[in-house]
């Protein structure tokens, strides 16, 4: 009974998840759309994305948009944006695509380091071949985007469970 009350309280606490990649047009918007789909109906989750080297205002890549549409998700009014201190301050949890992204954020924004995580660590898929990075599918065609989506499919349930416990 105590556990149920604690779990209920954790699930009602607002969470803001931020996904970060390089340009904020492929990986992070794809993760954003898939997590929004997975948490649909939960009013305790806000999900957004940004990029380490993102131009402001670009749409998600066509491949990202097509894959999300195929899965019943969308990113209406999505526009890319660079990572800022302001967006990091809003986030309760920040999930990055690569060790390089993690290092860049830790260097530029050390005060947010305790909220930074590698997506791949939640996917249960790290190995010597793939490492801990979510590969960048840009320019690689639809199959590469499907491969990235499979990583997110594996990671998202663990990400949600982790966030609900913290």
PAZAPA-4460 file (N, C-alpha, C; in steps of 0.05 Angstrom, whole numbers, plus 32768, in hexadecimal, padded with zeros to 4 digits):
% residues 166
    n_x    n_y    n_z   ca_x   ca_y   ca_z    c_x    c_y    c_z   seq   type   mol
   8010   7FE8   8000   8000   8000   8000   8011   8019   8000     1      X     A
   8026   801A   8010   8038   8031   8011   8046   8034   7FF6     2      X     A
   804E   801E   7FEA   805B   801F   7FD0   8048   802A   7FBB     3      X     A
   802E   8022   7FBC   801B   802C   7FA8   8018   804A   7FAA     4      X     A
   8017   8055   7FC3   8014   8071   7FC7   802D   8080   7FBD     5      X     A
   8045   8074   7FC2   805E   8080   7FB9   805F   8080   7F9A     6      X     A
   8057   806A   7F8E   8057   8067   7F71   8043   807B   7F65     7      X     A
   802C   807D   7F71   8017   8090   7F67   8021   80AC   7F68     8      X     A
   802F   80B3   7F7E   803A   80CE   7F81   804F   80D4   7F6C     9      X     A
   8060   80C0   7F67   8076   80C3   7F53   8069   80C7   7F37    10      X     A
   8054   80B8   7F32   8048   80BA   7F17   8038   80D4   7F14    11      X     A
   8031   80E2   7F29   8023   80FB   7F26   8035   8113   7F27    12      X     A
   804F   810F   7F2E   8062   8125   7F2E   8069   812C   7F12    13      X     A
   8068   8146   7F0A   806F   814D   7EEF   808B   8147   7EE7    14      X     A
   808E   813C   7ED0   80A9   8135   7EC5   80AC   8143   7EAA    15      X     A
   80C3   814D   7EA5   80C9   8159   7E8B   80E2   814B   7E80    16      X     A
   80DE   813A   7E6C   80F3   812B   7E5F   80FD   813A   7E47    17      X     A
   8117   813E   7E45   8123   814B   7E2E   8136   8137   7E21    18      X     A
   8133   8133   7E06   8145   8122   7DF7   8158   8135   7DE7    19      X     A
   8171   812E   7DE6   8185   813F   7DD9   8195   812E   7DC5    20      X     A
   8198   8139   7DAD   81A9   812D   7D99   81BA   8144   7D8D    21      X     A
   81C3   8142   7D75   81D4   8156   7D69   81C3   816D   7D5D    22      X     A
   81B4   8167   7D48   81A5   817C   7D39   8188   817F   7D40    23      X     A
   817E   816D   7D51   8162   816E   7D5A   814E   816C   7D42    24      X     A
   8156   815B   7D2F   8143   8156   7D19   813E   8138   7D14    25      X     A
   814E   8127   7D1F   814B   810A   7D1A   8146   80FA   7D34    26      X     A
   815C   80F5   7D43   815A   80E4   7D5A   8149   80EF   7D71    27      X     A
   8150   8107   7D7A   8141   8112   7D91   8124   8117   7D8C    28      X     A
   811C   8121   7D74   80FF   8123   7D6F   80F1   8108   7D6C    29      X     A
   80FF   80F4   7D62   80F4   80D9   7D60   80EF   80CF   7D7D    30      X     A
   8103   80D2   7D8E   80FF   80C9   7DAA   80E9   80D9   7DB8    31      X     A
   80E8   80F2   7DB2   80D3   8103   7DBE   80B7   80F9   7DB6    32      X     A
   80B3   80F4   7D9C   809A   80EA   7D92   8092   80CF   7D9D    33      X     A
   80A6   80BD   7D9F   80A1   80A2   7DA9   809B   80A2   7DC7    34      X     A
   80A9   80B3   7DD6   80A2   80B4   7DF3   8087   80C1   7DF7    35      X     A
   8081   80D5   7DE7   8066   80E1   7DEA   8050   80CC   7DE4    36      X     A
   8055   80BC   7DD0   8042   80A6   7DCA   8040   8093   7DE1    37      X     A
   8057   808B   7DED   8057   8078   7E03   804B   8083   7E1C    38      X     A
   804B   809D   7E1F   803F   80A9   7E38   8025   80B7   7E32    39      X     A
   8019   80B2   7E1C   7FFF   80BE   7E15   7FEB   80B8   7E2B    40      X     A
   7FDC   80CB   7E33   7FC9   80C7   7E49   7FD4   80CD   7E64    41      X     A
   7FEE   80D0   7E66   7FFA   80D7   7E80   7FFF   80F5   7E80    42      X     A
   7FF3   8103   7E92   7FF6   8120   7E92   800E   8129   7EA3    43      X     A
   801E   8115   7EAD   8035   811C   7EBD   804F   811D   7EAD    44      X     A
   804E   8118   7E93   8065   8119   7E81   8064   812F   7E6D    45      X     A
   8079   813F   7E6C   807E   8152   7E56   8097   8148   7E48    46      X     A
   8097   8148   7E2E   80AE   813E   7E1F   80B6   8152   7E0A    47      X     A
   80D0   8157   7E08   80DA   816A   7DF3   80F5   8160   7DEA    48      X     A
   8101   816F   7DD8   811C   8168   7DCE   812B   8181   7DC6    49      X     A
   8145   817D   7DC3   8157   8193   7DBB   8170   8187   7DAF    50      X     A
   8181   8198   7DA4   819A   818E   7D98   81B2   819E   7DA1    51      X     A
   81C9   8190   7DA3   81E2   819C   7DAA   81EA   81B1   7D96    52      X     A
   81E6   81AB   7D7C   81ED   81BD   7D66   81D5   81C3   7D54    53      X     A
   81BE   81C6   7D60   81A5   81C9   7D51   81A2   81E6   7D47    54      X     A
   8198   81E8   7D2F   818F   8202   7D25   8173   8205   7D30    55      X     A
   816B   821E   7D34   8151   8223   7D40   813C   8223   7D29    56      X     A
   8126   8213   7D2E   810F   8214   7D1C   810D   8201   7D05    57      X     A
   811F   81ED   7D04   811E   81DA   7CEE   8109   81C4   7CF5    58      X     A
   80FC   81B9   7CE0   80E9   81A3   7CE6   80F8   8189   7CEB    59      X     A
   80EA   8176   7CF6   80F5   815B   7CF9   80FA   8150   7CDD    60      X     A
   810D   813E   7CDA   8112   8132   7CC0   80FA   8124   7CB5    61      X     A
   80F8   8122   7C9B   80E1   8113   7C8F   80E0   80F7   7C99    62      X     A
   80F7   80EA   7C9C   80F7   80CE   7CA5   80EC   80CC   7CC1    63      X     A
   80F4   80DF   7CD3   80E9   80DF   7CEE   80CB   80E3   7CED    64      X     A
   80C2   80F7   7CDE   80A5   80FC   7CDC   8096   80E4   7CD2    65      X     A
   80A1   80D7   7CBD   8093   80C0   7CB1   8092   80A9   7CC4    66      X     A
   80A8   80A4   7CD2   80A8   808D   7CE5   8095   8093   7CFC    67      X     A
   8094   80AB   7D07   8081   80B1   7D1C   8064   80AF   7D12    68      X     A
   805F   80B8   7CFB   8044   80B6   7CEF   803C   8099   7CED    69      X     A
   804E   8089   7CE3   8049   806C   7CE0   8042   805F   7CFA    70      X     A
   804D   8069   7D10   8048   805E   7D2B   8031   806B   7D39    71      X     A
   8024   807F   7D2C   800E   808C   7D39   8016   80A3   7D4C    72      X     A
   802E   80AD   7D48   8038   80C3   7D58   803E   80DB   7D45    73      X     A
   803E   80F2   7D50   8045   8109   7D40   8053   811E   7D51    74      X     A
   805F   8131   7D44   806C   8148   7D51   8061   8161   7D45    75      X     A
   8048   8167   7D4A   803B   817F   7D3F   804B   8197   7D49    76      X     A
   804F   81A9   7D36   805C   81C3   7D3C   8079   81C0   7D46    77      X     A
   8085   81A9   7D41   80A1   81A5   7D4A   80B4   81B8   7D3B    78      X     A
   80C6   81C4   7D49   80DC   81D3   7D3E   80F5   81CE   7D4F    79      X     A
   810B   81C9   7D41   8124   81C3   7D4F   812C   81DB   7D60    80      X     A
   813D   81D5   7D74   8147   81EA   7D85   8161   81E1   7D91    81      X     A
   8173   81F4   7D97   818C   81EC   7DA4   8187   81E8   7DC2    82      X     A
   8199   81D8   7DCE   8198   81D4   7DEB   81A1   81EE   7DF8    83      X     A
   8191   81F6   7E0C   8198   820E   7E1C   8196   8208   7E3A    84      X     A
   81A1   8219   7E49   819F   8216   7E66   8182   8216   7E6E    85      X     A
   8172   8227   7E61   8156   8229   7E68   8147   820F   7E64    86      X     A
   814B   8202   7E4D   813D   81E8   7E48   8147   81D2   7E5A    87      X     A
   8161   81D3   7E62   816B   81C0   7E74   8160   81C4   7E90    88      X     A
   815C   81DD   7E98   8151   81E3   7EB3   8134   81D8   7EB5    89      X     A
   8125   81D8   7E9F   810A   81CE   7E9F   8108   81B0   7EA1    90      X     A
   811D   81A3   7E97   811C   8185   7E95   8122   8178   7EB0    91      X     A
   8113   8164   7EB6   8119   8153   7ECD   812C   813C   7EC6    92      X     A
   812B   8134   7EAC   813C   811E   7EA2   8144   8126   7E86    93      X     A
   815E   8123   7E80   8168   8129   7E65   8176   8110   7E5A    94      X     A
   816C   8107   7E43   8177   80EE   7E37   8185   80F6   7E1D    95      X     A
   819F   80EF   7E1C   81B0   80F6   7E05   81B5   80DD   7DF4    96      X     A
   81BC   80E2   7DDB   81C0   80CC   7DC8   81DC   80C0   7DC8    97      X     A
   81F0   80D1   7DCE   820C   80C7   7DCD   821D   80CF   7DE5    98      X     A
   8233   80C2   7DE8   8246   80CA   7DFD   8251   80E6   7DF7    99      X     A
   8253   80ED   7DDD   825C   8108   7DD6   8248   811D   7DDF   100      X     A
   822E   8117   7DDB   821A   812A   7DE5   821B   812D   7E03   101      X     A
   821F   8116   7E11   8221   8117   7E2E   8238   8128   7E37   102      X     A
   8250   8124   7E2B   8268   8133   7E32   8264   8151   7E2C   103      X     A
   8258   8157   7E15   8253   8173   7E0E   8241   8181   7E22   104      X     A
   822B   8173   7E2A   8219   817F   7E3D   8226   8182   7E59   105      X     A
   8234   816D   7E61   8241   816E   7E7B   8256   8185   7E7C   106      X     A
   8263   818A   7E66   8277   819F   7E64   826A   81BB   7E64   107      X     A
   8255   81BE   7E53   8248   81D8   7E50   8235   81DF   7E67   108      X     A
   8229   81CB   7E72   8214   81CF   7E87   8219   81BC   7E9F   109      X     A
   822F   81BE   7EAD   8235   81AB   7EC2   8220   81AA   7ED8   110      X     A
   8212   81C0   7EDC   81FE   81C0   7EF1   81E6   81AE   7EEB   111      X     A
   81E4   81A4   7ED3   81CE   8192   7ECC   81D7   8175   7EC9   112      X     A
   81F0   816F   7ECF   81FC   8154   7ECB   81EC   813E   7ED9   113      X     A
   81E0   8143   7EEF   81D2   812E   7EFE   81B8   8125   7EF1   114      X     A
   81B0   8133   7EDC   8197   812C   7ECD   819C   8122   7EB1   115      X     A
   81B5   811D   7EAB   81BD   8114   7E90   81C1   80F6   7E8F   116      X     A
   81B5   80E9   7E7A   81B6   80CC   7E77   81BA   80C5   7E59   117      X     A
   81C7   80AF   7E54   81C9   80A4   7E39   81B1   8092   7E33   118      X     A
   81A3   8098   7E1D   818C   8088   7E16   8193   806A   7E14   119      X     A
   81A9   8064   7E08   81B0   8048   7E02   81B3   8038   7E1C   120      X     A
   81BA   8044   7E32   81BD   8036   7E4B   81A2   802B   7E55   121      X     A
   818C   8037   7E4C   8172   802E   7E54   8166   8019   7E40   122      X     A
   8174   8015   7E2A   816A   8002   7E15   8174   7FE6   7E1A   123      X     A
   8187   7FE2   7E2C   8192   7FC7   7E31   819F   7FBC   7E18   124      X     A
   81AB   7FCE   7E08   81B6   7FC5   7DEF   81D4   7FCD   7DEB   125      X     A
   81E1   7FD6   7E00   81FD   7FDE   7DFD   820F   7FC6   7DF9   126      X     A
   8220   7FC8   7DE6   8234   7FB3   7DE1   824C   7FBF   7DD3   127      X     A
   8261   7FAF   7DCF   8279   7FBA   7DC3   8274   7FC4   7DA7   128      X     A
   8262   7FB8   7D98   825D   7FC0   7D7C   824E   7FDA   7D7C   129      X     A
   8239   7FDD   7D8C   8228   7FF4   7D8A   822F   800A   7D9F   130      X     A
   823D   8002   7DB4   8245   8016   7DC8   822C   8021   7DD6   131      X     A
   822F   8039   7DDF   8219   8046   7DEE   820B   805C   7DDE   132      X     A
   8214   8060   7DC5   8208   8075   7DB5   81F0   806B   7DA5   133      X     A
   81DC   807C   7DA2   81C6   8078   7D8F   81D1   8083   7D75   134      X     A
   81D3   8073   7D60   81DF   807D   7D47   81CE   8092   7D39   135      X     A
   81DB   80A4   7D2B   81CE   80B9   7D1D   81C4   80AF   7D02   136      X     A
   81AA   80AE   7CFD   81A0   80A3   7CE4   819F   80B7   7CCC   137      X     A
   81A7   80D0   7CD1   81A4   80E4   7CBC   81B2   80DB   7CA2   138      X     A
   81A2   80DD   7C8C   81AD   80D5   7C72   81AF   80B8   7C6D   139      X     A
   81A6   80A7   7C7F   81AA   808A   7C7D   8191   807B   7C74   140      X     A
   817B   8089   7C70   8163   807D   7C66   8151   8072   7C7C   141      X     A
   8139   806A   7C75   8124   8061   7C88   812D   804A   7C9A   142      X     A
   813C   8037   7C90   8145   8020   7CA0   8155   8029   7CB8   143      X     A
   8166   803E   7CB5   8176   8048   7CCB   8165   8054   7CE0   144      X     A
   8150   8062   7CD8   813D   806E   7CEB   812E   8058   7CFA   145      X     A
   8127   8043   7CEC   8119   802C   7CFA   812C   8020   7D0E   146      X     A
   8146   801D   7D08   8159   8013   7D1B   815B   8024   7D34   147      X     A
   815B   803E   7D30   815C   8051   7D47   8142   804F   7D57   148      X     A
   812B   804C   7D49   8111   804A   7D57   8111   8030   7D68   149      X     A
   811E   801B   7D5F   811F   8002   7D6F   812F   8007   7D89   150      X     A
   8143   8017   7D88   8152   801D   7DA0   8140   802C   7DB3   151      X     A
   8131   8040   7DA9   811E   804F   7DBA   8108   803D   7DC4   152      X     A
   80FE   802A   7DB4   80EA   8017   7DBD   80F3   8007   7DD5   153      X     A
   810D   7FFF   7DD4   8119   7FF0   7DEA   811D   8002   7E02   154      X     A
   8125   801B   7DFE   812C   802C   7E14   8114   8039   7E22   155      X     A
   80FF   8040   7E14   80E9   8050   7E1F   80DC   8043   7E37   156      X     A
   80D5   8029   7E36   80C9   801E   7E4F   80DB   8021   7E67   157      X     A
   80F5   801D   7E64   8108   8020   7E7B   810A   803D   7E83   158      X     A
   810A   804F   7E70   810B   806B   7E76   80F3   8074   7E86   159      X     A
   80DB   806B   7E7D   80C3   8072   7E8C   80C4   8066   7EA9   160      X     A
   80CC   804D   7EAB   80CD   8040   7EC5   80E1   804F   7ED7   161      X     A
   80F8   8057   7ECC   810C   8065   7EDC   8101   8080   7EE5   162      X     A
   80F5   808F   7ED3   80EA   80A9   7ED9   80D4   80A6   7EEF   163      X     A
   80C4   8092   7EEC   80AE   808E   7F00   80B9   8088   7F1C   164      X     A
   80D1   807D   7F1D   80DE   8076   7F37   80ED   808D   7F43   165      X     A
   80F4   80A2   7F33   8105   80B8   7F3C   80F4   80D0   7F42   166      X     A
***
